């Protein structure tokens, strides 16, 4: 196995981004929620926090913590409309994440 020499050139901002996304994806529940939001977005169906609570067997507080972690990692975008918060997959972030991690191949 040959070690790539350019792994040392990874900028600090990419290291921080990779760590945030890795942390956000480190829980199976968050991956399931992310997949659910992605599917709904693909079907052009709006996704509110309440929809996610209804779909999964987690408390409102747990769902909010999971969503917050994914928003902080830029995996999700949120939009406040009245009393509801709507969630959207931030297209392209997973691709950037994979590209960052490819440096370790």
N, C-alpha and C positions, 0 to 999 in steps of 0.2 A: 504494500500500500504506500502510495506516495502522498505526502502532505503538501497541500497547496501553500505557496508562499504569500499569497495576497490576503490570507485570513488575518494577518496582523494589521492590515490597512483598513479594517472596518471602523468607520467613524463612530464616535460616542453616541450620536443621535440614533444611529441604527442599532446599536447595542441596547439602548434604552427602549426603543420601539419593539425590538424582538423580545425583550424581557417582559414588557407589558402585555404583549399579545400572547406570549407563552403562558403567562400567569392567568390571563383571562380564559384561555382554552384548557386550563389544567383541571377543570371540573367537568365531568360527563354531563351534568345538568345544563351547564352553560353551552356546551356544544349542541345539545338537543334544542335548547331555546334558540340558538343562533340558526340552526337548520330550519326550525319552524318559521322564524321571521323571514329567512331567505325564501322559503317556499311561498309564504303569503305574499311577499313582495313580488315574486315571480308571477303569481296569479293576480297581481294588481289589487290585492286585498289589504286594506289598512290594518295595522296591528297596534292595538292599545295594550297598556299594562294589564288591564282587566282581561283581555283576550288571552294573554299568556297565562295568567292565574287560572282562568277557566280550563285551559288546555293541559296544564301540568299539575301534578300532585305536590305542589309547594305552597307555602304560605305567601301572602302578599309581600311581607317583609323580605323573605328569601328571594323571591322573584326580583324585587327592587334592588337587592344587593347584587344579584347576578347581572342584571341589566346595567347597573352603574359601573361594574367592573368592565363590561364590554364597551360601554361608552367611553370610559377613561382610556381604554386601549385603542380607541378609534375604530373598533370593529363595527359598532353601531352608531347611527346618527339618531338623535331624538328631536322631536318637535312638539312643543307645548301648544295645544289648542283647547282653550277653555280649561276645564278641569281634567282633561285627558292628555296623556303624553303618548305620542305615536312614535314607533321605532322602525328604522330602515337599516338594511345592511349597507355598510359603507363599501361600495363596489371598489375592488382593486386592492384593498388593504391586505387580504389574504395572499394575493399574488406578490405584493411587495415583501410580505413576510417570508414567503417561500424563497424569493430571490435573495433576501438577506441571508437566510439559512443555507443556501446553496454554497456559500463561501466555505462551509465546513465539509463539503463533499470530499 
